[in-house]
Amino acid sequence: MSKKRVQIGQVFQSVGSVGGRGWRVTATVDLLGIPHARVVCTDDDGVFKTLSCSVLADPSHYRLIAAAPADGMAA
């Protein structure tokens, strides 16, 4: 797996979930020295979770469906 950088504003979808939930990265944090991303559901902002960046960037688990905004701001 390549070292892909997870950025605020990117939207990911779980592999195998056609038409499933999208997850927008709202923040990145280090938990016990491991980079994690806080993500919110694109359909319901009351649904959120924290995932390790390595899992989120792993194409066998999640796929990128929308890039971060060009201005670097979260949408």
NUTI-248779 format. One record per atom (N, C-alpha, C, O, CB): z, x, y; chain. Coordinates in Angstrom, 1 decimal, padded with zeros to 4 digits. Glycine has a CB too. Example, Ala and Ser with C-alpha at 12.3 -4.5 7.8 and 13.67 -1.06 7.14 Angstrom:
REC | 007.8 | 013.2 | -005.7 | A
REC | 007.8 | 012.3 | -004.5 | A
REC | 007.8 | 013.2 | -003.3 | A
REC | 008.5 | 014.2 | -003.3 | A
REC | 009.0 | 011.3 | -004.5 | A
REC | 007.1 | 012.8 | -002.2 | A
REC | 007.1 | 013.7 | -001.1 | A
REC | 007.9 | 012.9 | 000.0 | A
REC | 008.0 | 013.4 | 001.1 | A
REC | 005.7 | 014.1 | -000.6 | A
This chain:
REC | 000.0 | 000.8 | -001.2 | A
REC | 000.0 | 000.0 | 000.0 | A
REC | 000.0 | 000.9 | 001.2 | A
REC | 000.7 | 001.9 | 001.3 | A
REC | 001.2 | -001.0 | 000.0 | A
REC | -000.8 | 000.5 | 002.2 | A
REC | -000.9 | 001.3 | 003.4 | A
REC | 000.3 | 000.9 | 004.3 | A
REC | 000.9 | -000.1 | 004.2 | A
REC | -002.2 | 001.1 | 004.2 | A
REC | 000.6 | 001.8 | 005.3 | A
REC | 001.7 | 001.6 | 006.2 | A
REC | 001.2 | 000.7 | 007.4 | A
REC | 000.8 | 001.3 | 008.4 | A
REC | 002.3 | 002.9 | 006.7 | A
REC | 001.1 | -000.6 | 007.2 | A
REC | 000.6 | -001.5 | 008.2 | A
REC | 001.8 | -001.9 | 009.1 | A
REC | 002.9 | -002.1 | 008.6 | A
REC | -000.1 | -002.7 | 007.6 | A
REC | 001.6 | -001.9 | 010.4 | A
REC | 002.7 | -002.2 | 011.3 | A
REC | 002.7 | -003.8 | 011.5 | A
REC | 001.7 | -004.4 | 011.9 | A
REC | 002.5 | -001.5 | 012.6 | A
REC | 003.9 | -004.4 | 011.4 | A
REC | 004.1 | -005.8 | 011.6 | A
REC | 004.4 | -005.9 | 013.1 | A
REC | 005.3 | -005.3 | 013.6 | A
REC | 005.2 | -006.4 | 010.7 | A
REC | 003.6 | -006.8 | 013.8 | A
REC | 003.8 | -007.0 | 015.2 | A
REC | 004.1 | -008.4 | 015.6 | A
REC | 003.7 | -009.4 | 014.9 | A
REC | 002.5 | -006.6 | 015.9 | A
REC | 004.9 | -008.6 | 016.7 | A
REC | 005.3 | -009.9 | 017.2 | A
REC | 004.0 | -010.6 | 017.5 | A
REC | 003.1 | -010.1 | 018.2 | A
REC | 006.2 | -009.7 | 018.4 | A
REC | 003.9 | -011.9 | 017.1 | A
REC | 002.8 | -012.7 | 017.4 | A
REC | 001.8 | -012.9 | 016.2 | A
REC | 001.0 | -013.8 | 016.1 | A
REC | 002.0 | -012.2 | 018.5 | A
REC | 001.9 | -011.9 | 015.2 | A
REC | 001.1 | -012.1 | 014.0 | A
REC | 001.5 | -013.3 | 013.2 | A
REC | 002.6 | -013.7 | 013.2 | A
REC | 001.1 | -010.8 | 013.2 | A
REC | 000.5 | -013.9 | 012.5 | A
REC | 000.8 | -015.0 | 011.7 | A
REC | 000.4 | -014.7 | 010.3 | A
REC | -000.7 | -014.2 | 010.0 | A
REC | 000.1 | -016.3 | 012.2 | A
REC | 001.3 | -014.9 | 009.3 | A
REC | 001.0 | -014.6 | 007.9 | A
REC | 001.1 | -015.9 | 007.1 | A
REC | 001.8 | -016.8 | 007.5 | A
REC | 002.0 | -013.5 | 007.4 | A
REC | 000.5 | -015.8 | 005.9 | A
REC | 000.6 | -016.9 | 005.0 | A
REC | 000.9 | -016.3 | 003.6 | A
REC | 000.3 | -015.3 | 003.2 | A
REC | -000.7 | -017.8 | 005.0 | A
REC | 001.7 | -017.0 | 002.8 | A
REC | 002.0 | -016.6 | 001.5 | A
REC | 000.8 | -016.6 | 000.6 | A
REC | 000.0 | -017.6 | 000.7 | A
REC | 003.1 | -017.4 | 000.9 | A
REC | 000.6 | -015.5 | -000.1 | A
REC | -000.6 | -015.5 | -001.1 | A
REC | -000.4 | -016.6 | -002.1 | A
REC | 000.6 | -016.8 | -002.6 | A
REC | -000.7 | -014.1 | -001.7 | A
REC | -001.5 | -017.3 | -002.4 | A
REC | -001.5 | -018.3 | -003.3 | A
REC | -001.2 | -019.7 | -002.8 | A
REC | -001.2 | -020.7 | -003.5 | A
REC | -000.5 | -018.0 | -004.4 | A
REC | -000.9 | -019.8 | -001.5 | A
REC | -000.6 | -021.1 | -000.9 | A
REC | -001.8 | -021.5 | 000.1 | A
REC | -001.7 | -021.3 | 001.3 | A
REC | 000.7 | -021.0 | -000.1 | A
REC | -002.8 | -022.0 | -000.5 | A
REC | -004.0 | -022.4 | 000.3 | A
REC | -003.6 | -023.6 | 001.1 | A
REC | -003.1 | -024.6 | 000.6 | A
REC | -005.2 | -022.8 | -000.7 | A
REC | -003.8 | -023.5 | 002.4 | A
REC | -003.4 | -024.5 | 003.3 | A
REC | -001.9 | -024.7 | 003.5 | A
REC | -001.4 | -025.6 | 004.0 | A
REC | -003.9 | -025.8 | 002.9 | A
REC | -001.2 | -023.6 | 003.0 | A
REC | 000.3 | -023.6 | 003.1 | A
REC | 000.8 | -023.3 | 004.5 | A
REC | 000.0 | -023.1 | 005.4 | A
REC | 000.9 | -022.7 | 002.1 | A
REC | 002.1 | -023.1 | 004.6 | A
REC | 002.7 | -022.8 | 005.9 | A
REC | 002.3 | -021.4 | 006.4 | A
REC | 002.1 | -020.5 | 005.7 | A
REC | 004.2 | -022.8 | 005.7 | A
REC | 002.1 | -021.4 | 007.7 | A
REC | 001.9 | -020.1 | 008.4 | A
REC | 003.3 | -019.7 | 009.0 | A
REC | 004.1 | -020.5 | 009.3 | A
REC | 000.8 | -020.2 | 009.5 | A
REC | 003.5 | -018.4 | 009.0 | A
REC | 004.7 | -017.8 | 009.5 | A
REC | 004.4 | -016.8 | 010.7 | A
REC | 003.8 | -015.8 | 010.5 | A
REC | 005.5 | -017.1 | 008.4 | A
REC | 004.9 | -017.2 | 011.9 | A
REC | 004.6 | -016.3 | 013.1 | A
REC | 005.8 | -015.4 | 013.3 | A
REC | 007.0 | -015.8 | 013.3 | A
REC | 004.4 | -017.2 | 014.3 | A
REC | 005.5 | -014.1 | 013.5 | A
REC | 006.5 | -013.1 | 013.7 | A
REC | 007.1 | -013.3 | 015.1 | A
REC | 006.3 | -013.2 | 016.1 | A
REC | 006.0 | -011.6 | 013.5 | A
REC | 008.4 | -013.5 | 015.3 | A
REC | 009.0 | -013.7 | 016.6 | A
REC | 009.8 | -012.5 | 017.0 | A
REC | 010.1 | -012.3 | 018.2 | A
REC | 009.9 | -014.9 | 016.6 | A
REC | 010.2 | -011.6 | 016.1 | A
REC | 011.0 | -010.4 | 016.4 | A
REC | 011.0 | -009.5 | 015.2 | A
REC | 010.7 | -009.9 | 014.1 | A
REC | 012.5 | -010.8 | 016.8 | A
REC | 011.2 | -008.2 | 015.5 | A
REC | 011.4 | -007.2 | 014.4 | A
REC | 012.8 | -006.6 | 014.7 | A
REC | 013.2 | -006.3 | 015.8 | A
REC | 010.3 | -006.1 | 014.4 | A
REC | 013.5 | -006.4 | 013.5 | A
REC | 014.8 | -005.8 | 013.6 | A
REC | 015.0 | -004.8 | 012.4 | A
REC | 014.3 | -004.9 | 011.4 | A
REC | 015.9 | -006.9 | 013.6 | A
REC | 016.0 | -003.9 | 012.6 | A
REC | 016.4 | -003.0 | 011.5 | A
REC | 017.7 | -003.6 | 010.9 | A
REC | 018.7 | -003.8 | 011.6 | A
REC | 016.5 | -001.6 | 012.0 | A
REC | 017.6 | -003.8 | 009.6 | A
REC | 018.8 | -004.3 | 008.9 | A
REC | 019.1 | -003.2 | 007.8 | A
REC | 018.4 | -003.0 | 006.9 | A
REC | 018.6 | -005.7 | 008.2 | A
REC | 020.2 | -002.5 | 008.0 | A
REC | 020.7 | -001.4 | 007.2 | A
REC | 019.6 | -000.3 | 007.1 | A
REC | 019.4 | 000.3 | 006.0 | A
REC | 021.0 | -001.9 | 005.8 | A
REC | 018.9 | -000.1 | 008.2 | A
REC | 017.9 | 000.9 | 008.3 | A
REC | 016.5 | 000.5 | 007.7 | A
REC | 015.6 | 001.3 | 007.7 | A
REC | 018.3 | 002.1 | 007.6 | A
REC | 016.4 | -000.7 | 007.3 | A
REC | 015.1 | -001.2 | 006.8 | A
REC | 014.5 | -002.2 | 007.8 | A
REC | 015.1 | -003.1 | 008.2 | A
REC | 015.3 | -001.9 | 005.4 | A
REC | 013.2 | -002.0 | 008.2 | A
REC | 012.6 | -002.9 | 009.2 | A
REC | 012.3 | -004.3 | 008.6 | A
REC | 011.8 | -004.4 | 007.5 | A
REC | 011.2 | -002.3 | 009.6 | A
REC | 012.7 | -005.3 | 009.3 | A
REC | 012.5 | -006.7 | 008.9 | A
REC | 011.8 | -007.4 | 010.1 | A
REC | 011.9 | -007.0 | 011.2 | A
REC | 013.9 | -007.3 | 008.6 | A
REC | 011.2 | -008.5 | 009.7 | A
REC | 010.6 | -009.4 | 010.7 | A
REC | 011.3 | -010.8 | 010.6 | A
REC | 011.5 | -011.3 | 009.6 | A
REC | 009.1 | -009.5 | 010.5 | A
REC | 011.6 | -011.3 | 011.8 | A
REC | 012.0 | -012.7 | 011.9 | A
REC | 010.8 | -013.5 | 012.1 | A
REC | 010.0 | -013.3 | 013.0 | A
REC | 013.1 | -012.9 | 013.0 | A
REC | 010.6 | -014.5 | 011.2 | A
REC | 009.4 | -015.4 | 011.3 | A
REC | 009.8 | -016.8 | 011.4 | A
REC | 010.8 | -017.3 | 010.9 | A
REC | 008.5 | -015.2 | 010.1 | A
REC | 008.9 | -017.6 | 012.1 | A
REC | 009.2 | -019.0 | 012.3 | A
REC | 007.9 | -019.7 | 011.7 | A
REC | 006.8 | -019.3 | 011.9 | A
REC | 009.5 | -019.4 | 013.8 | A
REC | 008.1 | -020.9 | 011.1 | A
REC | 007.0 | -021.7 | 010.6 | A
REC | 006.2 | -022.2 | 011.7 | A
REC | 006.7 | -022.7 | 012.7 | A
REC | 007.6 | -022.9 | 009.7 | A
REC | 004.9 | -022.1 | 011.6 | A
REC | 004.0 | -022.5 | 012.7 | A
REC | 003.9 | -024.0 | 012.8 | A
REC | 003.5 | -024.6 | 013.8 | A
REC | 002.6 | -022.0 | 012.4 | A
REC | 004.3 | -024.7 | 011.7 | A
REC | 004.3 | -026.2 | 011.8 | A
REC | 005.6 | -026.8 | 012.2 | A
REC | 005.7 | -027.9 | 012.7 | A
REC | 004.0 | -026.7 | 010.4 | A
REC | 006.7 | -026.0 | 012.1 | A
REC | 008.1 | -026.6 | 012.4 | A
REC | 008.9 | -025.4 | 012.8 | A
REC | 009.4 | -024.6 | 012.0 | A
REC | 008.7 | -027.3 | 011.2 | A
REC | 009.1 | -025.3 | 014.2 | A
REC | 009.9 | -024.1 | 014.7 | A
REC | 011.4 | -024.1 | 014.3 | A
REC | 012.1 | -023.2 | 014.6 | A
REC | 009.7 | -024.0 | 016.1 | A
REC | 011.8 | -025.2 | 013.6 | A
REC | 013.2 | -025.2 | 013.1 | A
REC | 013.3 | -024.6 | 011.8 | A
REC | 014.4 | -024.4 | 011.3 | A
REC | 013.6 | -026.7 | 013.0 | A
REC | 012.2 | -024.2 | 011.2 | A
REC | 012.2 | -023.5 | 009.9 | A
REC | 011.9 | -022.0 | 010.1 | A
REC | 010.8 | -021.7 | 010.6 | A
REC | 011.2 | -024.1 | 008.9 | A
REC | 012.8 | -021.2 | 009.8 | A
REC | 012.6 | -019.7 | 010.0 | A
REC | 013.3 | -018.9 | 008.9 | A
REC | 014.1 | -019.4 | 008.1 | A
REC | 013.2 | -019.3 | 011.4 | A
REC | 012.9 | -017.7 | 008.8 | A
REC | 013.5 | -016.8 | 007.8 | A
REC | 013.3 | -015.3 | 008.2 | A
REC | 012.5 | -015.0 | 009.2 | A
REC | 012.8 | -017.0 | 006.4 | A
REC | 013.9 | -014.4 | 007.5 | A
REC | 013.8 | -013.0 | 007.8 | A
REC | 013.3 | -012.3 | 006.5 | A
REC | 013.8 | -012.5 | 005.4 | A
REC | 015.2 | -012.4 | 008.2 | A
REC | 012.2 | -011.5 | 006.7 | A
REC | 011.6 | -010.9 | 005.6 | A
REC | 011.4 | -009.4 | 005.9 | A
REC | 011.3 | -009.0 | 007.1 | A
REC | 010.2 | -011.4 | 005.3 | A
REC | 011.5 | -008.5 | 004.9 | A
REC | 011.3 | -007.1 | 005.1 | A
REC | 009.8 | -006.9 | 005.5 | A
REC | 008.9 | -007.6 | 005.0 | A
REC | 011.6 | -006.2 | 003.9 | A
REC | 009.6 | -006.0 | 006.5 | A
REC | 008.2 | -005.8 | 006.9 | A
REC | 007.3 | -005.3 | 005.8 | A
REC | 006.1 | -005.5 | 005.8 | A
REC | 008.2 | -004.7 | 008.1 | A
REC | 007.9 | -004.5 | 004.8 | A
REC | 007.1 | -004.0 | 003.7 | A
REC | 006.6 | -005.2 | 002.9 | A
REC | 005.5 | -005.1 | 002.4 | A
REC | 007.9 | -003.0 | 002.9 | A
REC | 007.4 | -006.2 | 002.7 | A
REC | 006.9 | -007.4 | 001.9 | A
REC | 005.9 | -008.1 | 002.7 | A
REC | 004.9 | -008.6 | 002.1 | A
REC | 008.1 | -008.3 | 001.5 | A
REC | 006.1 | -008.3 | 004.0 | A
REC | 005.2 | -009.1 | 004.8 | A
REC | 003.8 | -008.4 | 004.9 | A
REC | 002.8 | -009.0 | 005.0 | A
REC | 005.8 | -009.3 | 006.2 | A
REC | 003.8 | -007.1 | 004.9 | A
REC | 002.6 | -006.3 | 005.0 | A
REC | 001.9 | -006.1 | 003.7 | A
REC | 000.8 | -005.5 | 003.6 | A
REC | 002.9 | -005.0 | 005.7 | A
REC | 002.6 | -006.4 | 002.6 | A
REC | 002.0 | -006.2 | 001.3 | A
REC | 001.0 | -007.3 | 000.9 | A
REC | 001.4 | -008.5 | 000.8 | A
REC | 003.2 | -006.2 | 000.2 | A
REC | -000.3 | -007.0 | 000.8 | A
REC | -001.3 | -008.1 | 000.5 | A
REC | -001.1 | -008.8 | -000.8 | A
REC | -001.8 | -009.8 | -001.0 | A
REC | -002.6 | -007.4 | 000.6 | A
REC | -000.3 | -008.3 | -001.7 | A
REC | 000.0 | -009.1 | -002.9 | A
REC | 001.0 | -010.2 | -002.7 | A
REC | 001.2 | -011.1 | -003.5 | A
REC | 000.5 | -008.2 | -004.0 | A
REC | 001.7 | -010.2 | -001.5 | A
REC | 002.7 | -011.2 | -001.2 | A
REC | 002.2 | -012.1 | 000.0 | A
REC | 002.4 | -013.3 | -000.1 | A
REC | 004.0 | -010.6 | -000.8 | A
REC | 001.8 | -011.5 | 001.1 | A
REC | 001.4 | -012.2 | 002.3 | A
REC | 000.0 | -011.7 | 002.8 | A
REC | -000.3 | -010.6 | 002.6 | A
REC | 002.4 | -012.1 | 003.4 | A
REC | -000.7 | -012.6 | 003.4 | A
REC | -002.0 | -012.2 | 004.1 | A
REC | -001.9 | -012.5 | 005.6 | A
REC | -001.3 | -013.6 | 005.9 | A
REC | -003.2 | -012.9 | 003.4 | A
REC | -002.5 | -011.7 | 006.4 | A
REC | -002.5 | -011.9 | 007.8 | A
REC | -003.6 | -012.9 | 008.1 | A
REC | -004.7 | -012.8 | 007.7 | A
REC | -002.8 | -010.5 | 008.6 | A
REC | -003.2 | -014.0 | 008.8 | A
REC | -004.2 | -015.1 | 009.1 | A
REC | -004.5 | -015.1 | 010.6 | A
REC | -005.5 | -015.8 | 011.0 | A
REC | -003.7 | -016.4 | 008.6 | A
REC | -003.7 | -014.5 | 011.4 | A
REC | -003.9 | -014.4 | 012.9 | A
REC | -003.3 | -013.2 | 013.4 | A
REC | -002.1 | -012.9 | 013.2 | A
REC | -003.3 | -015.7 | 013.6 | A
REC | -004.0 | -012.4 | 014.2 | A
REC | -003.6 | -011.2 | 014.8 | A
REC | -002.6 | -011.5 | 016.0 | A
REC | -002.6 | -012.6 | 016.5 | A
REC | -004.7 | -010.3 | 015.3 | A
REC | -001.9 | -010.5 | 016.4 | A
REC | -001.0 | -010.6 | 017.6 | A
REC | -001.9 | -010.8 | 018.8 | A
REC | -003.0 | -010.3 | 018.8 | A
REC | -000.1 | -009.3 | 017.7 | A
REC | -001.4 | -011.5 | 019.8 | A
REC | -002.2 | -011.7 | 021.0 | A
REC | -002.5 | -010.3 | 021.7 | A
REC | -001.7 | -009.4 | 021.6 | A
REC | -001.4 | -012.5 | 022.0 | A
REC | -003.7 | -010.2 | 022.3 | A
REC | -004.2 | -009.0 | 022.9 | A
REC | -003.2 | -008.5 | 024.0 | A
REC | -003.2 | -007.2 | 024.2 | A
REC | -005.5 | -009.2 | 023.5 | A
REC | -002.5 | -009.4 | 024.7 | A
REC | -001.7 | -008.9 | 025.8 | A
REC | -000.3 | -008.4 | 025.3 | A
REC | 000.5 | -008.0 | 026.1 | A
REC | -001.4 | -010.1 | 026.7 | A
REC | -000.1 | -008.4 | 023.9 | A
REC | 001.1 | -007.9 | 023.4 | A
REC | 002.3 | -008.9 | 023.4 | A
REC | 003.4 | -008.5 | 023.0 | A
REC | 001.5 | -006.7 | 024.0 | A
REC | 002.0 | -010.1 | 024.0 | A
REC | 003.1 | -011.1 | 024.1 | A
REC | 003.1 | -012.0 | 022.9 | A
REC | 002.0 | -012.4 | 022.4 | A
REC | 003.0 | -011.8 | 025.4 | A
REC | 004.2 | -012.5 | 022.4 | A
REC | 004.2 | -013.4 | 021.4 | A
REC | 003.8 | -014.8 | 021.9 | A
REC | 004.1 | -015.2 | 023.0 | A
REC | 005.7 | -013.6 | 020.8 | A
REC | 003.0 | -015.4 | 021.1 | A
REC | 002.5 | -016.8 | 021.5 | A
REC | 003.5 | -017.9 | 021.3 | A
REC | 003.3 | -019.0 | 021.6 | A
REC | 001.2 | -017.1 | 020.6 | A
